[in-house]
Amino acid sequence: MRRYVVIGGGIVGLAVAHEILRTRTDAHVTVLEKEDRLAAHQTGHNSGVLHAGVYYQPGSLKARLCRSGAAAMVSFCRSHGIPVEITGKLIVAASQDELPRLAALHERAQANGLTVRLLEPAQAREIEPEVSCRQAMHVQSTGIVDYGEVSRVLGRLVREAGGEIRLGTRVTGVRGGAVTTVETTGDALPADVLVNCAGLHADRIARLAGVRTGVRIVPFRGEYYELRPDRRHLVRGLIYPVPDPRFPFLGVHLTKMIDKSVHLGPNAVLALAREGYRWGRINPRDVAESASFPGLWHLARRHLGYAWSEVARSLSRARFAAAVARLVPAVTPADLVRAGAGVRAQAITRDGRLVDDFLIERLPGQVHVLNAPSPAATSSLEIARHIVAEL
């Protein structure tokens, strides 16, 4: 019997555990999750978008695994009775200077094999009557799903296949050798294969295992509002701005969720804790690790103006509403209700570059998933297949 230990009970860790049990008849799998429930962090605070793969560099892991992962996720959800909808989305050029960026994005989407079409304003309003644009791109295959529910089903399948899920179990050390030993707040577990899917803490687990990663997880909080129920009719599906390639995030967008609520956001501000879902949550260790990492300061120097604009939007409902109104002018500050927030586990290099692709490090008997932000939830089943195929 070959012993596999998967660290992290989010959607990627659960997908890896499920894939091992599905394909390896000699496997004993243990999933370790420090919280008392599955999908407690990135997965459970996800926007629920099933991404098509528009934005990613052709040939990159993100581009390859997102497209196949979206198809696999739809098939999985339909097989297990999980609600999923293919809604399509509009990516909107709201001003004249955004048209070249939209054209470039259209070329990239086609290079990634997606079915997309450019629309004039009247055509865009046939899909989203309240949208304002100079031009828009319709992405047919984007959808919405509840990744928390997907994770719960994956957890059930892991247990039914004989896997073990230990909640409330924190990893405290990793000792190498012929067999890796994973030390926890419970007992120590031998692992012929260790798979680190710890998300916000993936770099720390890697360092416990003696891996010199060259990257650091820096947490960015994404804050959301939602539309009042009587204003949900303003949005039929998903409306996104054209991303500015000078900046690292997509910008505020509108998403009709699987429960029919409409979420607006996220912005992106540096979090003062890796699990900092609100301004008042401060973790001195997390702050010290971020502040002592030179990559954060290099990043800040390049994007200081952008960072301050995100902070201002975090503190001002009116600024947030103005960003939304560029896309849907009918939205006013009075229409917005504070919703939850998520924290993105973003790997940054020492020279201040955000790691753009999925980053997976392999050692004998170990795999470390060191960068898996969006579209990791969409791609999770294919990330798992990719990892397990190469174990």
C-alpha positions, 0 to 999 in steps of 0.5 A: 500500500502506497501512502499519500498525504495531501495537505490542504482541504480546499478544492485543489487538495480534495481534487488531488485526493480524489484523483489519486483514489480514482486512478491508483488501486494501491493508494491510501490517502490522508487529507490534512486540513487545519480548519474544522471544515473543508473549503474554509479559505480561498475555495469557500470565498470564491466568486463562483465563476467558471472561467473560460481561459481568455486571459492566459498566455497561450501554451501556459499551464493556466491556459491549458488547464483552465479550458479543459478544467472548465469542461471537466468541472461542468461534467463533474457537476452534472454527474453529481447533481451540483447546480452549474450554469453556462451563462457567457460573459461580456468583457467591456471596453468602456472607453475609446482607449480600451479598444486596442486592449480588447482587440488584443484580448480577442486575439489571445482568446482565439489563440486559446481555442475559445469561441468569442465574438466582438460586439457593437454596443447595440449587440452587447445590450441585447445580452446585457440591456444596462451595459455601457460600452464602445465595444464588447467581447462575448465569451460563450463558455464562461459559467457559474457554480458553487465551489464550496458544494463541489468541495463537499462532494469531492470530500464525500467521494474521497471518504467513500473511496476509503480516503481519510480526511482529518479536520482540525489538524495542523502540519507542524513539521516535515522530515525527509528521508526514505519516507517523508514524515509529516508531523501534525498537532495530532500524530505523525504520518509517514508519506511515500508521497506528500502533496502540498496544496496548502494555498495561503500557507503553501510556501510555509509548508514547502519551507518546512519540507526544506524546499527553497522556493524563491517565492513568497505568498503575499495575501491580497484581499478582494472585497465585494458588494452585492446589489440589493435584491430589487436591483438584481435585474440590472445584471443578467450574467457576467460583465467584466472590464477590459483588464489593463496589462500594466496592473496585476488584477482584473478590476471590479466586475459584476457576477450573477451568482448561482443563487441569483444574487449579484456580486460586485468586485473584487478590488485588491488590497494588501491584506494584513493577515493571510486569512485577513478577510477584513481590515481589523484582522492583523497577524503580526507574523504575516505582516513581518513576513510580507514586509521583510520580503524584498519582492513586495517592495519592488512590486509596491514601487511599480504599482504605488498609484494603483495600490492607493486607488484600490485602498481608496475604493475599499474605503469609499462606497461611492468610489466603488460604485463609480467603478461599477457604473463605468460598466452599468451606469444604472448602478448607484451607491445606494444599490450596494450592500457590503458582502464578504471578502476573499484573500488571494494567495499570490506568489511573488518573486524576490524581484517583485514579479507576480507569478503569472502561471500555476507554479508546481515544484516537484522533489522525490516523494513530494509535490508543492503547489506554490501558486494556484490563484484564479482560475485554480478552482475552475481548473482543479480537476485538471490540475489534479490530473496533471499532478497525479499523472506525473507523480 
